[in-house]
Amino acid sequence: MDQGLPLLLFVDVPPETADAITAELAPTCEIVRTTAEDVLAHTGGTPGRRRPTVAVIGETVTAPVGVVHSLRPHPADLAVAVTAVPATEQRLAVLPLLFSSDVVRRVEGSQAALRMPQVVSVLLQQLSHRRAHAAAQAAAQQHLSSSVSIDRQLGERLLGQFLSQAPIGVLMLDGDAVIAWNPRAADILELTEPDALHRPVTDLFPEDQRAVLHRHLAASGPPGNAEPDAVFERIRGDGTSQALSMAVRQVVDTEGRSRTLALTEDVTDRLHAQRKLAERTSHALLTAEVAAAMTASGPLEERLHRCVRAATDRLGADRVCIWTLNTHGELLHVTCAENDTEHPDTSLCRTAQRTLVEQVVAARRPHLDVPPHTDPHASQPSGGRGLFAGFPLISGGELLGVLSVTTRLAVPGSVLATLENIADQIAVGTQQDRLLNRLSEATRALERPLLPPRLPDLPGFDLAARYTPFSQGLHIGGDFYDAFTAPDGRHVLVLGDVCGKGPDAAAITGLVRHTLWTAAQHTSDPTHVLSLINTALRRQNTPFCTLVYVVIDTTHAPARLQIAGAGHPAPLLRRANGLTAPLETRGPLLGVLDTPRHPITEVTLKTGDTLVLYTDGFTEGAGAEDQRTPEDLAAIVASLPPTEAPDPAGNMATALMDDAHRWWGERLRDDLAVLTLTATGDPRPAR
């Protein structure tokens, strides 16, 4: 391995892209092909001191952001070029927030073979330039630290021509006392003779930083073993803040005495930019976390707690709370999070904050309360309560509650803007949750009369039903079932599916169930009942309906069943010995033809036999994809263990419903309804 050349890592890079890069850059760097699992073996060492490396991440890497993090990009020695494809586009969107474009760049997958060589070349050139600059700086520091030709001079005459012209500040210290400096140091630290001469350098910094600075000066050693640069902050004479990077080296002057050389650079602008970037990144991540919480599933209170926990952690606030107004306009404390504890004392919110929160409710606008300071220079407010900021939760003109924050930290305008933004997100999410709850209540109210409140007790039989609408609580399903005893003494079972979903489907279902029950009051004969349902649908010009209609005659032993199907999946009959087969019940849809004919199938139901009625969600739950046939379901029913008392029909219905959910999983796009009837031979009611 040639350590003199930069290293180019191909991490799961496709051949076409790898060949294009190799053709252009092979003579100038060493190329290694590796995988996402093995790439860290080539990038060990301390960031900033590693071999110059550019890693190219291919489009097949499933977690590119994690790989980039693990590589620890650094402007001095490691840059990354990432291939972006639709599958990873959303995850890669966070990279500009975490890394600057001079260390991590993204290239669209469709253009990788064309653009990647140029991007990699630019990254290699930037690494080379930075490395040359660092080498020059190190050479200068080594010259400064040498004991060959350093003349001890005072004040602004400093230490000779080289140091006088140095672009960074140079201090020579005797212990921690300043004995010499160059013009740049005088400008940075506002040093003048004779006041600054022999003054401890620590006096130039705030008291809370002096002990740390003293340790930093004492820890200096030879250039190869010196402590890394440290940043210290101070207040200039004009009252503005200043950040200084200080590197310390031990030298020997011309008289053989040990001195400390402090290389000082003003990094105020750089530190300010870094903090601003970190602040913006933190605020962006907070906004993303709140958005994720408010759009997630689950109880609203849990999602609101995720929001206040994220705000507390990201902003360093003492306490963040959410209050809501109920339907009666009463202010309720819902949840809160406190810094450094998972179980905050909520009584403090209700006592100390309630009055301030009520002011936000009354004004319907943000409120900022800054308590007076006993000392204008104190870092904390008197009484320790801290600053209070409250933001109304308003969506669609409706006041839903308040987001409140208590903190002892300074709150710049950017933080207030972020809090106002997440308050809007929380308000929208809360209003959406309330609207969904109202929709769910309306859906349940409409569905309630479409299904029987309870199944009847049929002596000698066990009857069970299971029903799962596709979008539980939000949309009215199209599947329905019913069971009752007609005036002629025969029992009636029906299970069907109307075309469509929602209120229109509910109206058709109500029409079918009402017509069916009314017709059966005259006679439960299948031909009579289905004819009247068809006429009612045709008269109303509604979409079609499928169903299977069963009449149970218990005047014979065993019971006789008359079954008529109207465009519905074939019922299944499982005998006591487990043998199961679909029943032939072919008949036209209801509501399509003027005078349809529906053949009637007659079977007997002996003790231990089970009749299974089901909707097409069991066979076509994912639409045209991966359909099942009645024969497939018959095989599943036959494979189930023998049903046992006290709930043989219920066990069968539950097993079929569980199997359907396992089979379709997230592909399910339809309602599921199943009605099972088992002959028990027991004349007493099954329940």
Salt bridges, closest charged atoms under 4 A:
ASP19 OD1 - ARG33 NH2 3.91
GLU30 OE1 - ARG51 NH2 2.67
ASP77 OD1 - ARG50 NH2 3.13
GLU89 OE2 - ARG106 NH1 3.42
ASP102 OD2 - ARG130 NH2 3.25
ASP174 OD2 - ARG259 NH1 3.15
ASP187 OD2 - ARG184 NH1 2.89
GLU190 OE1 - ARG234 NH2 3.68
GLU233 OE2 - ARG275 NH2 2.38
ASP253 OD2 - ARG257 NE 3.53
ASP253 OD2 - ARG259 NE 3.26
GLU255 OE1 - ARG257 NH2 2.23
GLU265 OE2 - ARG270 NH2 3.36
ASP266 OD2 - ARG236 NH2 3.33
GLU279 OE1 - LYS276 NZ 3.62
GLU289 OE2 - ARG314 NH2 2.66
ASP313 OD1 - ARG309 NH2 3.17
ASP318 OD2 - ARG408 NE 3.07
GLU338 OE1 - ARG319 NH2 2.75
GLU342 OE2 - ARG309 NH1 3.86
GLU358 OE2 - ARG354 NE 3.29
ASP369 OD2 - ARG385 NH2 2.64
ASP433 OD1 - ARG303 NH2 2.68
ASP457 OD2 - ARG454 NH2 3.84
ASP462 OD1 - ARG687 NH1 3.31
ASP482 OD2 - ARG513 NH2 2.86
ASP488 OD2 - ARG490 NE 3.64
ASP553 OD2 - HIS556 ND1 3.49
GLU584 OE2 - ARG586 NE 2.53
ASP594 OD1 - ARG538 NH2 2.64
ASP609 OD2 - ARG575 NH1 2.67
GLU625 OE2 - ARG667 NH1 3.77
ASP626 OD2 - ARG667 NH1 3.28
ASP647 OD1 - ARG687 NH2 3.19
ASP659 OD2 - ARG628 NH2 3.09
ASP670 OD1 - LYS501 NZ 3.48
ASP671 OD2 - LYS501 NZ 3.80
ASP682 OD2 - ARG684 NH2 2.87
